[in-house]
Amino acid sequence: QKIHLKSVCLQYPLCRLLSSHCFCPLKNGMGLIIFFLCAYVPKTEAGHCKWAEVLKDLERIKTSKDIDVSLYTANADEDVKCQELVMRCFFLETEVIIQECRIKNCSKTQDVWNIWKNGNESFEKNKLTSTKSEKCKECEEYEEKNFTEFVQNFVKVIQRDCK
């Protein structure tokens, strides 16, 4: 019954809003369809890839000459079941880059910081859902590669996740 009461309470203000002068076009079915399509399309376009901002920052830092560090680098072709753990590994390794940038005062420190921050925010919103498969490796089990190879693989993994 509570759900029904809440529904009625919401329907009345909505009805009043739709009957107001500025929402007259929304009274018919076609107006409502157009309204919802217009409201929905921008969200789907922007929300296509949750890692879009990270990709932009990776593009900015990939040519950095002042970051010289070896990082555990997952392969872009890891098992799909390991995808989330692979992503976590890449974001953990960005902490190493941040430390390197603090020491050397890198020109791309803010971009690296943004990558780490955006990754952590996304993982906070979406708690770990995948269970560790026998095939999945720990971060430290991957081969250490230079910064350039790390960024290239990171980009490939994100692009694979965004498809």
N, C-alpha and C positions, 0 to 999 in steps of 0.2 A: 504493500500500500504506500509506503514511503516513496518508492520510485515513481508511482503514479502521481502522487502529490507534487513531487519535484517537477515532473513532466508538465503538469498543468500550470504550475507556477512559472515555468519557463515559456510556455506557449503563449500566455497572455501578453507579456511584454514584447515578444517577438511579433505577435499579431498586430499590436499597436504600432510597432516600429515599421512593419511592412505597409500598414495603411496610411502612414504619414506621406505627405506630398512628395518628398524627395525619393521615396522608394516605390512610386507608382509603377514603373516599368517591371518591378519584380513581382507584381500581383499575378501575372500569368505564368504558365509553365516555361515558356521559351525564355522569358526574362530571368527566371531563376536558374535555368540551365546555363545561360551565358554568364551570369554572376558567379556561379560555382566553378565554371571552367576558367574564368579569368583569375579567380582567387587561387585555384589549384595549380595551374601551369607554372607560374614562377617558382613555387616551392619545389616542384619535382625537378625542374631544371637546375636549380641551385643545389638541391640535395642529392644529386646523382652520385657524387662521390664524396664520402665523408672526409677523405684525405686530400681534397683539392688544394687547400691552403698549404698543406705540407709539401705537396708537389711543387707549388710555386716557390717555396723557400728552398727546396732542394735544387731547383734550377738556378737560384741565385748563388748558392754556395758551391756548386759543383766545380767551378773553375778557380776556386780559391787557391792561391799559391802559398798562403801563410798557415795552412792547416796541414801538418805533417805528422800523421799518427797512424798506427796499425790498429785495425778494429776487427772484432769477430764479425764475419760477414756470411750471413745465410745465403744459400743459393736461391735464385729466383724461381727455380723449378721444383722446390720442395713440395711434398705431398699437400694437397688441398686441406687435409685434416689438420695440418700443422700451421696453416696460414696465420692464425691469430697469434700463436706462439712466436712465429718468425717475425711478425710485426712488432711484438713486444721486445724482441731481441734488438731489432734495429733502433727502436726508441731508447732502449737502455744504453746502447752504444753512443747515442747522441750526447749522453751525459759525459762520456769520455771526451768528446769533441768540445763540449762546453768548458771542461777543465783545461784542455789544451789551449783554447782561445783565451781563457783568463790569464794563463801564464804568458802567452805570446802577444796578448792584446790584438787579436785578429780583427780584421775589418768586417768580417761576417758574423760576429758574435751574436748580434740581435736576431739574425735569420736562423742561426742554430738554436738559439733559445726559443724562438717561435715554433720550430719543428718539435722540440721536446714538449713545450707547453700544450700545443694542439694535440699531440699524440696522447699525452696523459689525460687531457680533458675528454677525449674520445673514449679512452679506455675506462674512465670513471663513469661515463654515461652508460657504457655497455660493458657490464661486468663480465669477467672471463666466462665464456659459454662453452668453449671447446674443452674436451677432456684430452689429456695428453695421451697420444697414441704411442705405441711401441716404436713406431717409425720416427717420431719427432725427437730432435736433438735438443740438448740444453744449449744455451747461447755459447758457452765456453767450448763446446765441441766443434764449432765451426772453425774453419781456417781463418787465420788473421790475414787481412788484406789491407792494401793501402787505401787512403782516403778516397781517391778517385773511383776505384773499383767498388768500394763500400757504397758510395752515392749511386753509382750506376745500378747496382743490384737492388738498392733500396727503392729507386724509381721503378724498376721492373716489377718488384713485388707489389708496390702500391697500384700500379697500372693493372696488374692481374686481379687485384682485389676489387678494383673499380669497374671491372667489366660486368 
